[in-house]
Amino acid sequence: MEISVEWGPEIQKHFLSLSVCVGSIRNIHVEKINTVLEDLKKTVYDEARASYTIEALKDNPTVRAYRDFYWKLGIDPTKTRPSGEALLRRVLNGNELPNISTAVDAYNLASLKTIIPISGFDKKVLQPPLKVRQSQEGESFKGIGMDKPVSLTANMLVLVDRERVLCIYPYRDSDHSKITAATQDAVIVGYGAPNVPETKVVQAVETALNYIKQTSSGEIESVKVFSPSPQ
């Protein structure tokens, strides 16, 4: 089952410079933690702390692009940070990422390294094609860590499949489609923004897939980028 991405007409009208990259990996073996993951964490943390400082982060071009995009979406990025920046800030502040599992931690490390927001989904629960569109008033969404579903307001940017909202673009994933210990085939999605080169989004997904393969085995199947086009 190949995963494709479609675009709502309002996205084609207002956000032509967006891109998303979708990668897939099969036959993974998800563990809580292992030594490969621990070694990878140390490497990525050390590289991040050597390359960035909290004080200068706001001037990084990638951070700036996502913050500007958030303001356009009506989101205050100083209160709800883009996920790549949030992960990087956590490590720069001397903390570590929470341990979820080898596969989830692997794609979070890739997001931290590239500052590109990334989602990970259990492929078997997806109902493709995926679509980037604006939310509908009252649409239900239960994010990871939420006790119960919430009702979305209209015109939020979301990634959906044929049945439900998978992600509030690009910072909150659905609990329903998350990668778990039982996941065998995974789909990784990297979210672009205006002024973020498509190549950086592809690099982020490729990094995530390679990290998952290192920590959780598996075979990388595909990496494909999608952009809106005029009607």
Backbone torsions as a table, in degrees:
resi	resn	phi	psi	omega
1	MET	NA	110.6	178.3
2	GLU	-84.2	136.9	-179.0
3	ILE	-95.5	122.9	176.2
4	SER	-116.8	164.1	-178.7
5	VAL	-125.7	128.5	174.6
6	GLU	-107.6	170.5	-175.4
7	TRP	-131.5	134.7	174.9
8	GLY	-66.7	152.9	-177.9
9	PRO	-59.7	-31.6	179.4
10	GLU	-70.2	-28.5	176.6
11	ILE	-72.6	-42.4	178.4
12	GLN	-62.6	-27.0	-179.0
13	LYS	-82.6	-39.9	-169.9
14	HIS	-109.3	-20.2	-172.4
15	PHE	-131.7	52.2	-177.4
16	LEU	-63.1	-22.7	-176.9
17	SER	-88.3	6.0	176.4
18	LEU	-74.3	157.8	170.2
19	SER	-151.6	148.7	170.3
20	VAL	-129.0	147.8	177.9
21	CYS	-119.0	133.2	-178.2
22	VAL	-118.8	125.4	175.9
23	GLY	-123.8	154.4	178.9
24	SER	-134.3	148.1	178.6
25	ILE	-141.5	137.1	-176.1
26	ARG	-118.7	163.9	176.5
27	ASN	58.5	42.5	177.1
28	ILE	-84.1	158.5	177.8
29	HIS	-124.0	102.3	-173.5
30	VAL	-87.5	126.8	175.3
31	GLU	-118.3	168.1	175.6
32	LYS	-67.9	-45.4	-179.0
33	ILE	-164.3	156.2	171.9
34	ASN	-153.9	173.8	-174.8
35	THR	-69.1	-31.1	177.9
36	VAL	-62.5	-44.2	178.3
37	LEU	-63.2	-43.8	-179.2
38	GLU	-61.3	-42.5	178.1
39	ASP	-65.5	-39.8	179.5
40	LEU	-65.5	-41.4	177.7
41	LYS	-57.4	-47.7	-178.4
42	LYS	-60.3	-42.9	-179.8
43	THR	-62.4	-48.0	-177.7
44	VAL	-67.5	-41.3	177.7
45	TYR	-60.8	-46.6	-178.6
46	ASP	-62.2	-41.8	179.1
47	GLU	-64.2	-42.0	-178.7
48	ALA	-64.8	-45.1	-178.2
49	ARG	-69.4	-23.6	176.4
50	ALA	-83.1	-20.1	-172.9
51	SER	-102.2	-24.9	-173.4
52	TYR	-132.0	157.5	168.7
53	THR	-128.6	152.1	178.1
54	ILE	-57.1	-41.8	-174.6
55	GLU	-63.8	-36.2	-174.9
56	ALA	-93.6	-5.1	-171.8
57	LEU	-62.0	-36.6	-177.4
58	LYS	-63.6	-19.8	-179.3
59	ASP	-94.8	-2.8	176.9
60	ASN	-65.2	133.4	-175.8
61	PRO	-58.7	-37.9	180.0
62	THR	-70.0	-45.2	176.6
63	VAL	-58.9	-44.7	-179.1
64	ARG	-61.6	-41.6	-178.1
65	ALA	-63.8	-43.9	179.0
66	TYR	-69.6	-37.0	176.7
67	ARG	-62.9	-45.0	178.3
68	ASP	-60.6	-39.7	179.0
69	PHE	-64.3	-42.1	178.4
70	TYR	-59.3	-44.6	178.9
71	TRP	-59.1	-39.1	178.5
72	LYS	-64.7	-29.9	179.2
73	LEU	-85.6	-0.3	-179.5
74	GLY	80.7	22.1	179.9
75	ILE	-111.4	131.7	176.8
76	ASP	-81.3	108.9	-174.8
77	PRO	-73.6	-6.6	174.0
78	THR	-86.2	-13.0	177.8
79	LYS	-107.5	-42.2	174.4
80	THR	-116.7	98.5	-172.7
81	ARG	-83.3	144.9	169.6
82	PRO	-53.1	140.3	-168.2
83	SER	-61.9	-36.9	178.5
84	GLY	-62.3	-44.6	177.6
85	GLU	-64.9	-40.6	-178.8
86	ALA	-61.7	-42.0	178.9
87	LEU	-66.0	-43.1	179.8
88	LEU	-64.3	-43.2	178.8
89	ARG	-59.9	-39.8	-179.5
90	ARG	-58.4	-44.9	-178.4
91	VAL	-71.9	-39.0	178.8
92	LEU	-65.6	-24.6	177.1
93	ASN	-83.2	6.3	175.8
94	GLY	91.6	7.1	179.9
95	ASN	-100.7	172.8	175.3
96	GLU	-113.3	163.7	175.3
97	LEU	-74.0	146.4	175.6
98	PRO	-63.4	141.7	178.1
99	ASN	-83.8	113.2	177.5
100	ILE	-101.8	-59.8	176.4
101	SER	-167.8	169.4	-178.7
102	THR	-60.4	-40.9	-177.1
103	ALA	-73.0	-45.1	-179.7
104	VAL	-66.6	-44.8	178.7
105	ASP	-61.5	-34.6	-179.3
106	ALA	-64.0	-46.4	-179.3
107	TYR	-75.0	-26.6	172.7
108	ASN	-65.6	-37.7	176.5
109	LEU	-64.0	-38.8	177.3
110	ALA	-65.3	-37.9	177.3
111	SER	-65.7	-43.6	177.0
112	LEU	-59.3	-45.7	-175.5
113	LYS	-66.0	-40.1	-173.5
114	THR	-99.2	-14.0	-175.8
115	ILE	64.5	21.4	177.3
116	ILE	-101.3	128.4	176.4
117	PRO	-62.9	134.7	-176.2
118	ILE	-134.2	139.2	170.9
119	SER	-111.7	153.1	171.6
120	GLY	-127.4	130.1	-176.5
121	PHE	-126.1	148.9	170.3
122	ASP	-77.4	116.4	-172.0
123	LYS	-61.1	-33.6	-173.4
124	LYS	-67.8	-21.2	-178.7
125	VAL	-94.8	-6.7	-179.0
126	LEU	-77.0	147.6	176.4
127	GLN	-121.3	80.2	-175.3
128	PRO	-69.9	163.1	8.9
129	PRO	-78.2	157.6	171.4
130	LEU	-82.4	159.6	-178.9
131	LYS	-148.4	136.7	171.6
132	VAL	-98.6	122.0	-178.6
133	ARG	-152.6	179.7	173.8
134	GLN	-88.4	145.5	-179.6
135	SER	-71.6	161.1	175.7
136	GLN	-102.9	146.9	179.7
137	GLU	-57.2	125.7	177.7
138	GLY	86.2	-0.2	179.0
139	GLU	-61.8	137.5	-174.1
140	SER	-85.9	141.1	177.6
141	PHE	-151.0	128.2	173.7
142	LYS	-117.0	107.8	-179.2
143	GLY	-83.3	163.5	176.6
144	ILE	-57.9	130.1	179.4
145	GLY	89.7	-7.0	178.8
146	MET	-83.1	142.6	177.9
147	ASP	-75.1	-32.1	-178.6
148	LYS	-151.9	162.0	-180.0
149	PRO	-64.3	154.4	173.7
150	VAL	-117.4	160.0	176.0
151	SER	-96.3	123.0	-179.0
152	LEU	-76.8	151.3	170.8
153	THR	-84.1	166.2	-178.7
154	ALA	-70.7	151.8	169.1
155	ASN	72.5	17.8	168.7
156	MET	-77.6	150.0	178.9
157	LEU	-84.5	124.6	-176.6
158	VAL	-135.3	155.4	169.1
159	LEU	-106.0	128.8	-176.5
160	VAL	-131.4	161.8	163.8
161	ASP	-111.8	-160.3	-175.4
162	ARG	-72.3	-12.3	-174.0
163	GLU	-116.8	-30.1	-171.1
164	ARG	-158.6	170.1	174.1
165	VAL	-78.6	127.4	-179.4
166	LEU	-96.8	-28.8	-175.6
167	CYS	-160.6	137.8	164.8
168	ILE	-82.2	111.4	-171.0
169	TYR	-67.1	124.3	-6.0
170	PRO	-120.8	56.7	-172.8
171	TYR	-142.5	-8.9	-176.6
172	ARG	-141.0	120.1	-176.7
173	ASP	-96.3	156.0	178.7
174	SER	-74.7	141.1	175.6
175	ASP	-67.4	-32.7	-175.6
176	HIS	-60.8	-39.1	-170.2
177	SER	-106.6	11.8	-176.5
178	LYS	-68.4	157.8	174.2
179	ILE	-75.0	132.3	-179.6
180	THR	-126.4	-178.8	178.3
181	ALA	-63.3	-21.9	-179.1
182	ALA	-89.5	-7.5	-177.2
183	THR	-66.0	132.5	176.3
184	GLN	-111.3	-36.3	179.2
185	ASP	-121.6	130.8	-174.8
186	ALA	-123.8	150.2	174.3
187	VAL	-118.2	129.7	179.8
188	ILE	-111.9	130.8	179.9
189	VAL	-121.8	125.9	173.6
190	GLY	-104.6	134.3	-173.0
191	TYR	-106.2	123.1	177.6
192	GLY	-87.0	178.6	176.7
193	ALA	-152.2	159.4	174.6
194	PRO	-54.3	137.7	179.9
195	ASN	73.6	10.1	169.2
196	VAL	-104.0	116.2	-177.8
197	PRO	-57.7	139.6	177.9
198	GLU	-55.2	-34.8	-178.9
199	THR	-62.6	-32.2	179.0
200	LYS	-70.4	-35.9	178.5
201	VAL	-67.9	-42.4	177.0
202	VAL	-62.8	-43.9	179.0
203	GLN	-59.1	-39.7	-179.8
204	ALA	-63.2	-44.6	-179.8
205	VAL	-67.4	-42.0	177.6
206	GLU	-61.7	-40.7	177.0
207	THR	-62.5	-43.5	179.5
208	ALA	-61.5	-45.2	-179.7
209	LEU	-63.5	-41.1	179.1
210	ASN	-66.7	-37.8	177.4
211	TYR	-66.5	-40.7	177.5
212	ILE	-62.7	-43.0	179.0
213	LYS	-61.3	-40.0	178.9
214	GLN	-63.8	-42.2	-171.7
215	THR	-94.9	-23.0	-171.9
216	SER	-133.4	14.0	-177.6
217	SER	61.0	-156.6	179.7
218	GLY	100.4	168.7	178.5
219	GLU	-122.5	123.8	178.4
220	ILE	-70.4	128.3	-176.8
221	GLU	-97.4	-49.7	-172.5
222	SER	-158.6	156.6	171.0
223	VAL	-139.4	123.2	-177.1
224	LYS	-141.7	139.9	-179.1
225	VAL	-106.9	144.8	-179.0
226	PHE	-130.1	136.8	177.8
227	SER	-133.1	150.3	177.3
228	PRO	-69.5	153.9	175.8
229	SER	-135.0	151.6	-178.5
230	PRO	-60.1	147.9	176.8
231	GLN	-69.8	NA	NA
